[in-house]
Amino acid sequence: MDNSPAELITRSDTHRPLVLVSSSGTKVIHEAAGCQAVYLACFRNYSVLPGYLAEHHPRVAIIGAGSLGEFREEDQMCCAWIAAGLISKGYVPENLQTMALVNRWRNAPANACLCSRSVDYLRRTGKLSDLDFILAHVDDLQAVFTVRNGAVEMIPEEQVRPAAVAAGVVSEERV
């Protein structure tokens, strides 16, 4: 099956293991293996990350995987939303290009990505159910996912929402 979120939730063979392959994301995750920590983000969990990151890391790099060598609008938006959350916690953007990206997308609604070549592809191939799924599931997961020893793990909920995050930890480091 394609990496279709709409198809994935309707499959009946959930007794079998599932292997998800994403050409762009897989490459970035593999190359980041030497980093101190790697977290996965998308439209579904973007808002929970700034608080968790502020609690655990004084300096953060946000990398958009892109698609076919392009930094697509949906990737820009998700990166900007996370960066805006970090900035609200006291982080400072590394450069003017980062700040321009954040300013462009920080308050954009999810459907602002409709101008993307990715959305054009979904329209051309009749996969509008995927687009509908994506737009209907924005920020619906309050979960943090990390990569450890080559495997994706969900961080336990009690570690994601400690009291210090609710109080607003501030860092003067750069994003």
N, C-alpha and C positions, 0 to 999 in steps of 0.2 A: 504494500500500500504506500501511497505518497505520505509525506510528513504533514498530513492534513489534520488539523486539530478537530475539525468537524467529524471526520471519519473515525478518528481515534476514540472519541467518546461514545460512538455508536457501535463499536466492534463487539461481537459476541464471544470471541475466543479469548477472554481475559484469563483463562487458565494457563495460557502459554506465555512464556517470557516475551518481552517486547524490546527490540533494539531500535533505537531512534538514531538515524544518521542525518546530520545537518552539515553540509559541506563547509559553510562559512564558520559556524560556531565551533565545530569540531577542531578545525585548524587553530583557531585562537585559543581554545582550551588546552590543546596539546602544547602549543608554544608557551603558554603561561605556566606550565608545570613547575618551572623553577622558582616561581614567585612565592613569597611568604604565605600568601593566601589568595584564593581565587573564588569569586562569587558569581553566580549566574543571575541575570536579571532579564526581564521582559516587561511588556505592558501589564502583565498580570500581577507582578509583585514589586514594582518600582518604588512605591512609597515607604515600604518597610525598611529598605536598605539604608537610607541616610542615618537613621537612629542607631541601627546595629553597627554600621561602619564607624560612626562617631564614638561609640562605646569601646571599640576594639582596635582602631587604627588611626594614628595621628596624620597619616598621609595616604592618599588614595589616588589611583589612576583609573579612569573610566575608559574602557575600550569598547567601541562599537564594532561588532563582527563584520557588518556590511554584507553585501550580496553581490557576487560577480564583480568584485573589485570596486564597488561603489558604496559610499557612505549614505545609504538611503534615508529618506525622510523619517521612516518609523524608527530607525536606529538612532538618528540624530535626536528625535523627540525623547526617546527613552533615556538616552545619555543625559540630555539636558534636564529632564525631570529629576533624575538622581542627583546631578550636580547642583541643581537649584536647592534641593533638600539639604545637601551638604553645606552649601553657602549659607543657608538659613541657620546652620549650626556653628557658623564661624569659620568654616574653611575658606580659603582664598584660591580663586582660579589661577592656574599656572601661567596663563597668557591671555592676551586680548581675543585671540581666536576662540578660546574656550568660552570666554564671557559673551562674545557675540552669539555663539551657538545657544548658550543658555538664555540670553535675552530674546532670541528669535522664537524659541520653542517652550519656554518655561510655563506659559499660561495657555498653550495651544490645546484644544480639545483633541481627543484621540482621532477623531475623523479628519483632522488636518493632514493625516497621512494619505488621504485619498488621491493626492497628486503623485504618489510614488509609482515608480516603475514596477514595484512589487504588486501593487494594487492593479496596475494595468495588466500584468501577467494573470492575476486571478480572474479578472474580467474576461480576458481573451480566451482563457482555458475553461471558462464556465465553473469556476470554483468560488462563486460568491458566498457559498455557505461557510467557507473558511473566513472570508472577510467579515461576515456577520458574526461568526463565533468570536473572532478577535475583538471586534468592537463591543460585543456584549460581555466580555470578560476582562475589562480593564480594571486593574487594581483590586481584583477579587481574591487574591491570595496574600495573606499576611504571613508569609513564610520566607525564610532565607535559605538558599541552596548554596552549598560550597562543593568544591572538588577536592577530594582527598585520595591520594594513591590511585589516581586515574578513575575514580568513581564519584558520581554525584551523590551527595548526601544532604538531606534536609536537617538543618540545625533544630534541635528540640525547641519547642515554643517557649519554655521557661527561660531559655538562654537568649531568646530574641527580644523579649520585652522586660529587661531588668529595670528596676526603679531609677537608675541613673539616666537611662534614655528618656524616661517620662519627665525627668527633671530638666533635661536639656543640656547635655554635655557639650562644651564648646572647645574647639581646637583652633589654633591660629596657623595651622599648617596649610600647605597648598593642595589643591585638588589636582 
